[in-house]
Amino acid sequence: MINAMPNSAAASAQPQQTGHHKLMRVLMFTLTISMMTGVMFNIALPKISEQFSLSLSQVSWLSSAYILIYAIGSVTYGKLADRYTLKSIVTFGLLVFAAGSLIGLTSQTFAMALAGRCLQAAGAAVIPAISMIIPMRYFAPERRGAALGMTAVGLAFGNALGPVVAALIVSTVHWRWLFAVPLLVLTVLPLYRKYLKEEQPGTAGTFDWLGGMLLAVTIALLLMSVSNGLWLFLGALLALGLFIARISKAKEPFIAPKLFRNTKYTLGLTISFLVNGTCCSLYVLSPLLLADVQKLPSLWIGLMMVPAAAAAAIFGRKGGKLADAKGNPFVAYLAAGLLLSCFILLSTFTGGSPLLIAAFLILGNVGQSFLVIAVSNSVSRTLQPEQAGVGMGMLAMVNFIAQGIAIGLYSKAVDLGSVSLIPGWNPLYHYAVGSIFSNISLVLAALQLVILVVFFFTFGGRRRVSTAAKVASVSGNLKEYLH
């Protein structure tokens, strides 16, 4: 009888684990659609500009507004996840996502298309939030890496498929049909409602809308200041000061200040900011490099990018399993080695064969997926359960802010390099063109060393388990056994 009890408990836990893994597959599909939605319109901007007789900078708001709302929305949904059930906020978010897609699909003016795009982002922002929260709530720390690996696969698939699907749609039918792709999320909404467990909603209380709006203004001004000057940056600092004053005095602040007194969490956000800021160069600068230096047409540029994204998708789950088996530091060091090799090789052979560039990008994309898994997993372990929603939402928001700032800086650097002859800093670089791309890659290689050092001192030490934690673990196992 005694021997049968653990087997019975294991048998009852098996369907639950199966349901959790099915939920992660649904999330992986949703992340793929979300990532595709984010990148597809970059392909269509020239056609949209031509149709509405607008400049590229004007129609680029279809992408810029999406990123901005996406970033703000991710932390907002994270905050709501601490107060309402995941089933409720996922249902709301996906329905808004679909509504925005329908508005865009039927749009006849640029204003209507932009409105649909903004509504899309307001709904889709729930996806990065739950992609951080679900692995934390549904998987134990020792199994969380594999779950985060599945999210990395979804992101990689989205990056790989987005440009290809967009090119096919834009070249065969009207660009408005790009809005039809996100409607696929409606097919998985019933599955979310099936596999998300019934939770008790958090404490109701009041929602700090003023704090949320001040944070939104801070992010908006900060992202726009990258390309529009110092005054907007000063405005962002002023809004940030007001936000800090608000959360310091509010009874129920949008983000509790004590969250930032968690040193490991704050350093984890810093590491994640650097990781996303440097690694987004792989899909922002690489197309420019292949077009400006290798002189490839658009179709071949897309084909050169596919192997790297496919490799990240294939090895993403492997990275998650490695994090569970050998720890997050092991995966982070492996990732840093891959990224360091990638950027050094890109810096040295910028003017070389496009096939070489495609091979180097494989190292970088796999390294990026590994490092994102290690950092996200490490940060999740610094949070208390009641902080999970807003804490992981903040992580998602920081990632988007880093990408937005980095894209602006990369664009300015490339523009500077195109109007002035900048010598190559890498002594091994001997090509006549492309020195600006070589220099950027060299700086990014150096930043990988900075990331590695900060990660080591923050998360790289041997994890010590306190006596209280050991007692709690034994107690938990005993309760599960008796159950």
Secondary structure, 3 states (H helix, E strand, C coil): CCCHHHHHHHHHHHHHHHHHHHHHHHHHHHHHHHHHHHHHHHHHHHHHHHHHCCCHHHHCHHHHHHHHHHHHHHHHHHHHHCCCCHHHHHHHHHHHHHHHHHHHHCCCCHHHHHHHHHHHHHHHCHHHHHHHHHHHHHCCHHHHHHHHHHHHHHHHHHHHHHHHHHHHHHHHCCHHHHHHHHHHHHHCHHHHHHHCCCCCCCCCCCCCHHHHHHHHHHHHHHHHHHHHCHHHHHHHHHHHHHHHHHHHHCCCCCCCHHHHHCHHHHHHHHHHHHHHHHHCHHHHHHHHHHHHCCCCCHHHHHHHHHHHHHHHHHHHHHHHHHHHHHCHHHHHHHHHHHHHHHHHHHHHCCCCCHHHHHHHHHHHHHHHHHHHHHHHHHHHCCCCHHHHHHHHHHHHHHHHHHHHHHHHHHHHHHHHHHHCCCCCCCCCCCCCCCHHHHHHHHHHHHHHHHHHHHHHHHHCCCCCCCHHHHHHHHHHHHHHHHC
